């Protein structure tokens, strides 16, 4: 009985001593052995043109970009969850870039704006929430969203685009008098928001929270 009563405190002492030594060792965290989370970072990898069927039906005559080929895209996007009456998704290949070109048409302006607000709640592959007119979101790819009447247009590319070129293209295709929202995010830069009303101004006007 005496041996047992002496043995128990000895065991406790050994355990405590071991714990004390472990406290001196550096704690290994997950981020030390895995990928470090990068806030506000979302890269949409561009697909290989060899994985898709070539498409010659889309009219790009008003687009002031020299394109080589256009391919159909078949993957579902976040905006496909909503009841659009028509969608067009293409990969435009140029001499130095690959461009996601996607368009959704909705029944009316209310349905269009509702889909856009939902997209802001879950933007990019990381489903990052973005507040209206926020400038916080940053990715290493180029993003452009144009919302007018009952349509949402999305352009994602590896290289920065010229917003004026796309504005002229959509204006020629749709005779736009006013945009609901224009959101541009250049590579590794924060977002910029614009407004355009043909009756009040002839140029795209920057509107951000930081102004």
N, C-alpha and C positions, 0 to 999 in steps of 0.2 A: 504494500500500500504506500510506503514511504518512497520507494523507487518511482512509482507512478506519479505521486504528487510532485516529485522533483523533476521528472521528465517533461511534464506538461509546460512549466514555465520556460524550460530550455528550448522546447520546440517553438514557443511563441517568440522567444528572443531571436532565434535563427530566422524566422519568417519576417520579423520587423527589420532585421539587419539587411535582408535581401531586398525588401521594399525600399529601404533607404538608399541602397546602391542604385536601384533602378531609377530613382528620382534624379540622380546625377546624370543619367544618360539623356541624350536629346530625344524628345518625342517625335516619332516619324508621323507626319501628317499625310493625308491622301494627296494633297497638292504637290508634295515633294516627290511623289513617285508617279503621279498621273498628270494629265493635262491641266493646266491652270485655267480656271474659269476666266473668261474675258467679258466684262460687262459691256453691253451695247455693241456686241460684235456678232455679225451673222453674214457668212459668205454663202451665196447661192452659186454652187459650182455650175459652170456652163456645160451643157451636154456635148458629146461628140457628134459632129455632123454625120458621121458614118452610121449612127444608130437610128436615123430617121429617113422618111421618104421625102424626096424633093418635091417642092410645091411651086407651081408657076401661075397659080390662079390669083394670087394677091397682087393688087395694083400698087406699085411703089413708084410710079412715075412722078408723083409730087414730092417724093422724099429726096432731098438734096444730099444723098449719100451714095457713093458708088458701091453697089452690092454685087457679089459674085453669084451666090445661090441662096435659096430660101427653102427651109425644111419645115415640115409639120411637126408640132409638139403634141404629144398625147397624154402626158402626165397630168393628173388632177392638181389644181391649185386651191388655195384657201377660198378664193372667190367663187369657185365652182360649187361650193356648198349652198349658195344662194340661187334663187330662181331667176337666172338670167334667161332671156329669150333667145340669145345668140352669143357665141363666144368664138374668138379666133386666136390661136396661139401658134406662133411661128418662131423659128430660129433664123435670123438674118446673118449671113456670113459676108464679111467684107475682107479687104486685103490684110487688115491688121486687127480685126476684132470679131467677136461673136455676140450677137444682140438678141436677147429675149424680147419679142414683141407680142404683147397680149392685150386683147380687147374683150370687154364684157358689155353687152347691151341689156338693159333692164326694161321692165314694162313701163315704168314712169320714174320721175325724179325722186320720189319718196323711197322707192325700192333701191335705187342707185345709191342714195346717201346713206341708207341703212347699212348696205353692204360695205360701203367705205368706212363708216364708223366702226363696224365689226372688224374690218381689216386693221384699223389702227390699234384695236385691242389685242391683236395677235399678228405682229408684223415680222416678216422674215422667217427664216428657218428655225430661229430660237423662240419664235412666238413672243417677241418683246412688245409690251404695251407702249404706245406712243400717245401723248396728249396732243390735242389739236394745237397747231402752230409751235409745237415743241422743236427744239434744235438739238436734242440730246443724242439721237440715234446715229451711230457711225458704223460703216462697214468698209471692207476693202474693195467692194464692187460699186458700180454706179447704179443709182436707183432714180427713176422718174415716174411719178404718178400724176395723171391729168384727169380731172373729174369734171364733166360738163353734161348738162341736160340729163340723159338717162344712160350715160356711158362712162366706163372707167378704162383708162389706158395705162398699161404698165410697160416700162422699158427698163431692162436690167442688162448691163454689159460689163465687160472687163475693163474697158477704157471709158473715160468721161465723154459725154455727149454734148452737143450744142443744143441747148434748150430752144433757141430760136428756130433751128432747123425743124425740130419736131412740132413746134407750135405752128409754123407755116404749113407743114404737111397736114396736120389735123384740121387746120382752118380751111385749106384747099379742099379737103375731103368732106368737111361737114359745115363749112361756112359758120364758124363759131362766133357768137357775139359776146359770150361771157362764160367764164369757167367758175364752177363752184369752188374747186381747190386745185392748186398746183403745188406739188411737193417734189423738190429735187435734193438729192444727196450725192455729192461728188465723192469720189474715192477717198477714203480716210479723212473725210471732212464731215462736219455736222450738217444737219438738214437746213434747207432754205425753203421758205414758202413764198409763193407769188400770187398775185391776183391780176386779172385781165378783164376789162369791160370795154368793148369796142366803142360804146357810146360815150364813155367818159375819158378814155385814155387810149393811146395807140401803141403803147409799149407794156411789157410785163413789169409789174411793180412789186418789189420785194416787201413782204410783210412778215416780220418775225417777232417773237416775244421779247427779244433782246433790244428791240428798237425803242 
